[in-house]
């Protein structure tokens, strides 16, 4: 049975509204005046859960790098393929998804449960709007289970100690840890590598890590301009080289083809054709914990 952690919210506010309706969380927790990375992503992907500030930011970024929508769609497509591979090929039935973002169908649990309905998923995010919209993340298949933890990626103890995690996942069995399109918002002081290792530490042998990692190595000028647009809106970025990406996977067994641009990881022919390398600013990889 689905494990609901929040009350069912009313229909979410759409672009142009000034505050979300009362749903049990203070309206002033949601900053509608300043752009937010998850809502910019939603806007560029054609979603509907964003505000004028997010639209303005997304438009400005796309002017600096017209390939930005291609890049973001490729990252989303990679997530779909990686989760499907984890469920089908690696036999994963438990997932811990960090930095979930605004629900966009298919969500991770929908992909995993399409392969194995008994799959269990814990979603983690610290954005109030994601919590508000999280009903879509909790609509599990009856054989499986989903739950949501409101916590900051920078505080792995808050995630690992959350009762929702232990109630949903069996840490004596392998878990797929997914950290998708988030570490480029963690600066050096945040120690992203250390945080990922701390999250992996209690997971048993046979668990997996799936990550996508922002980089400027293929279009440095264009991606650099996009990063400056983010920074101007108080969202500084830390883009990484291939060598820095490898640091996240030290001690793990990388699945072929290793760390590659997301459109080159297990392409299935549905969305990767015609994509140029310079249009993708994200590495993707999946690795097994021995």
C-alpha positions in Angstrom: 0.0 0.0 0.0 1.2 3.5 -0.8 2.7 5.2 2.3 1.4 8.8 2.2 3.5 11.2 4.1 1.7 14.4 3.3 -1.9 15.5 3.0 -3.3 15.5 -0.5 -2.7 19.1 -1.8 -5.2 21.0 -3.8 -4.4 21.7 -7.5 -1.1 23.5 -7.6 -0.8 27.2 -8.5 0.4 27.8 -12.0 2.5 30.6 -13.5 1.4 34.1 -12.6 -0.2 33.2 -9.3 1.4 35.0 -6.3 1.0 32.2 -3.7 0.0 28.6 -3.5 -3.3 27.9 -1.8 -3.4 26.8 1.8 -2.3 23.2 2.0 -0.7 22.8 5.4 2.6 24.6 4.6 3.2 28.3 5.1 2.7 30.1 1.8 5.7 32.4 2.5 8.0 29.3 2.3 7.7 29.4 -1.5 9.6 32.3 -3.0 7.7 33.4 -6.1 9.8 36.5 -6.7 13.1 34.8 -7.4 13.9 32.1 -9.9 14.5 28.6 -8.6 16.5 25.9 -10.4 13.8 23.2 -10.3 11.2 25.6 -11.6 13.5 26.8 -14.4 14.0 23.2 -15.4 10.3 22.6 -15.3 9.6 25.6 -17.5 12.3 24.7 -20.1 11.0 21.2 -20.3 7.5 22.5 -21.0 6.0 22.0 -17.6 3.5 24.2 -15.8 4.8 24.6 -12.3 6.7 27.9 -12.5 6.4 31.6 -11.9 7.3 34.6 -14.1 10.8 34.9 -12.5 11.5 31.3 -13.6 10.3 32.0 -17.1 12.4 35.2 -17.3 15.5 33.3 -16.1 14.9 30.3 -18.5 14.4 32.6 -21.5 17.6 34.5 -20.6 19.6 31.3 -20.3 18.3 29.9 -23.5 19.3 33.1 -25.3 22.8 32.6 -24.0 22.8 28.9 -25.0 20.0 28.0 -27.5 20.9 24.3 -26.9 19.8 24.5 -23.3 16.4 22.8 -23.9 18.1 20.0 -25.8 20.6 19.5 -23.0 17.9 19.4 -20.3 15.7 17.0 -22.2 18.7 14.8 -22.8 19.4 14.7 -19.1 15.8 13.7 -18.4 15.9 11.0 -21.1 19.1 9.7 -19.5 17.4 9.4 -16.1 14.6 7.4 -17.7 17.1 5.0 -19.4 19.3 4.7 -16.3 16.4 3.8 -14.0 15.0 1.4 -16.5 18.5 -0.3 -16.8 18.8 -0.5 -13.0 15.4 -2.1 -12.7 15.7 -4.4 -15.7 19.4 -5.3 -16.0 20.6 -4.8 -12.4 17.4 -6.1 -10.7 17.1 -3.1 -8.4 13.9 -2.9 -6.4 14.8 -0.1 -4.1 15.7 3.5 -5.0 16.8 6.5 -3.1 16.4 9.6 -5.3 18.2 12.8 -4.1 17.1 16.2 -5.4 13.9 14.9 -6.9 12.6 18.2 -8.3 9.1 19.0 -9.6 7.2 15.8 -10.5 7.4 15.2 -14.3 5.9 12.1 -15.7 7.2 9.5 -16.0 8.6 9.9 -12.5 11.3 7.5 -11.2 8.8 5.2 -9.4 6.7 5.0 -12.5 9.7 3.8 -14.6 10.8 1.3 -11.9 7.4 0.0 -11.2 6.6 -0.5 -14.9 9.4 -3.1 -14.7 8.8 -4.4 -11.2 5.6 -3.1 -9.5 7.0 -4.1 -6.1 9.7 -1.5 -6.4 10.1 0.9 -3.5 11.2 4.5 -3.8 12.2 7.3 -1.4 12.2 10.8 -2.8 14.3 13.5 -1.2 14.1 17.3 -1.8 14.3 20.5 0.2 12.2 22.8 -2.0 8.8 23.6 -0.5 7.1 23.6 -3.9 8.3 20.0 -4.5 6.7 19.0 -1.2 3.5 20.8 -2.2 3.3 18.9 -5.5 4.6 15.6 -4.1 1.3 13.8 -4.3 2.3 12.8 -7.8 5.4 11.2 -6.3 3.4 9.1 -3.8 1.0 7.4 -6.3 2.8 4.1 -6.0 1.6 0.8 -7.6 -0.2 -1.1 -4.9 2.5 -3.8 -4.8 5.2 -1.2 -4.1 5.7 1.8 -1.9 6.9 5.4 -2.2 7.7 8.1 0.4 9.0 11.6 0.5 11.6 13.2 2.8 12.0 16.9 3.0 15.8 17.2 3.6 18.8 19.0 2.2 21.3 17.0 0.2 24.1 18.7 2.1 22.9 17.1 5.3 23.1 13.3 4.6 22.5 12.5 8.2 19.0 14.0 8.0 18.3 11.7 5.1 19.8 8.6 6.5 18.2 9.1 9.9 14.7 9.9 8.6 12.1 7.3 9.7 10.5 7.4 6.3 13.7 5.9 4.8 13.9 3.0 7.2 10.1 2.4 6.9 10.3 2.2 3.1 13.7 0.7 2.3 15.4 -2.4 3.6 19.0 -1.4 4.0 20.0 -5.0 4.2 19.1 -5.3 0.5 20.7 -3.4 -2.4 19.6 0.2 -3.1 20.0 2.3 -6.1 21.1 5.8 -5.1 20.2 8.4 -7.8 21.8 11.8 -7.7 20.7 13.5 -10.9 21.5 17.0 -12.1 22.1 18.4 -8.6 25.8 18.4 -7.7 26.6 21.3 -10.1 24.7 23.4 -7.5 27.1 22.3 -4.8 30.2 24.4 -4.3 33.6 23.1 -3.1 32.8 24.0 0.4 29.7 21.7 0.3 32.0 18.7 -0.4 29.7 17.0 -2.9 32.0 13.9 -3.2 32.0 13.5 0.6 28.2 13.8 0.7 27.7 11.1 -1.9 30.1 8.8 -0.2 28.3 9.3 3.1 25.0 8.4 1.4 26.5 5.3 -0.1 28.2 4.2 3.2 25.2 2.4 4.8 24.1 0.8 1.5 25.1 -2.9 1.1 27.2 -4.5 -1.5 25.4 -4.8 -4.8 23.9 -1.3 -4.5 24.3 1.2 -7.3 25.1 4.9 -7.8 23.6 6.7 -10.8 24.7 10.3 -11.3 24.5 13.1 -13.9 27.2 15.8 -13.4 27.3 19.2 -15.0 30.3 20.1 -17.1 31.4 22.9 -19.3 34.0 20.9 -21.2 32.1 20.7 -24.5 30.8 24.2 -24.8 32.8 26.3 -22.3 31.7 29.7 -23.5 28.0 29.0 -23.9 27.7 27.0 -20.7 29.8 29.6 -18.9 27.3 32.2 -19.8 24.5 30.1 -18.6 26.3 29.6 -15.3 26.7 33.3 -14.9 22.9 33.8 -15.4 22.3 31.3 -12.6 24.9 33.0 -10.4 23.3 36.4 -11.0 20.1 34.9 -9.5 21.9 33.6 -6.4 22.4 30.1 -7.8 26.1 29.7 -8.2 27.3 26.6 -10.1 30.3 24.3 -9.8 30.8 22.6 -13.2 33.2 19.6 -13.2 35.8 18.1 -15.6 35.8 14.4 -16.5 38.6 13.8 -13.9 36.5 15.5 -11.2 33.5 13.4 -12.2 35.5 10.3 -11.7 36.1 11.2 -8.0 32.4 10.4 -7.3 32.9 6.8 -8.5 36.2 5.9 -6.8 36.0 2.4 -5.3 32.9 1.6 -7.4 32.6 -0.6 -10.5 31.5 1.6 -13.4 28.9 0.1 -15.8 29.9 0.3 -19.5 30.5 2.7 -21.2 31.7 4.4 -18.0 31.3 8.2 -17.6 30.1 9.7 -20.8 27.9 12.5 -21.9 24.3 11.6 -21.1 23.2 11.1 -24.7 25.9 8.5 -25.2 24.9 6.3 -22.2 22.9 3.3 -23.4 21.1 5.2 -26.2 17.8 3.6 -27.2 17.3 5.5 -30.4 14.3 7.5 -29.1 15.9 10.9 -28.4 19.6 10.9 -29.0 19.8 11.0 -32.8 21.1 14.3 -34.1 22.3 15.6 -30.8 25.7 17.3 -31.0 28.3 16.8 -28.3 28.5 20.6 -27.9 24.8 20.7 -27.0 25.2 18.5 -23.9 26.8 19.8 -20.7 26.2 16.7 -18.5 28.1 13.5 -17.8 26.2 10.5 -16.8 27.2 7.2 -15.2 26.0 4.2 -13.3 28.3 2.2 -11.0 28.0 -0.8 -8.6 29.2 -0.9 -5.0 31.3 -4.0 -4.7 
